[in-house]
Amino acid sequence: MLWQLYLLCMINKISHILISSLYSFSGLVAAFFIAWIMMFKVDFLYPSFYELLSIDETILEFGPQNYYKKSFELTSKEQHISIFSDIVKAIHNDGADLTKINYTYTNKLNQKVTSTFLHNAEVIHLQDVAHLLNLLLKMALGFLFIWCVLSFSFIYQKKPLPSFKSQLKCMLLFISTAVLVVLILGPQKVFYWLHTVVFPTDNKWFFYYQDSLMTTMMKAPILFSPISVVLVVLAVCFFIVMNLAIGKVSGYVS
């Protein structure tokens, strides 16, 4: 009889830990999803990082060296921002219209010339990115749904929500550990390793600046570091707001 009671307590304890962990993880993924959507709406702050990272100087240096496209160094900052925005919209729309992205420059004869921005290998890579992003966003929506269901379940059953402080500690520990690992291994190495894992082996994903106007204009992978920092900060803020809001609702209902 005692062992049955002990077993039942252990099952309940493990069940509580699993549900609390799922609740916290779902909330964290949902927070990142909301942060991503917000960053998407403002083109991942590319106009601000353009100035911060002196991307115009990178374009002036490597534009003339490009093997596939000519005279991109003659284009304006406004064009660069517009092209980045077009790429962002395309990869969030399953890669649609990538081949239609153009840039315009004035040649030595004072003639307006229009050229496609991406060559074939770049289009294929961005289509891979779009397909991966589509999958990740669907998964994130799924976790948002799970978080909402669990939140409603806690409120409906008038059960206490998982401790906000413990959730915040676990979340910060998880993010800090991930950031520390990335810093120890090297952000660039981690960035490249992830590409080898998630993208088809036959499709090119690494481009030298001389190979790719896309890589040059994004000053990749340097641009992705400040974007990641802002994304993490936003996600933490949304995670806090979500938990405080649901905590107030739960307190009111009970």
Beta strands, then each sheet from edge to edge (+ up, - down):
strand 1: 102-106
strand 2: 112-116
sheet 1: 1+ 2-
end
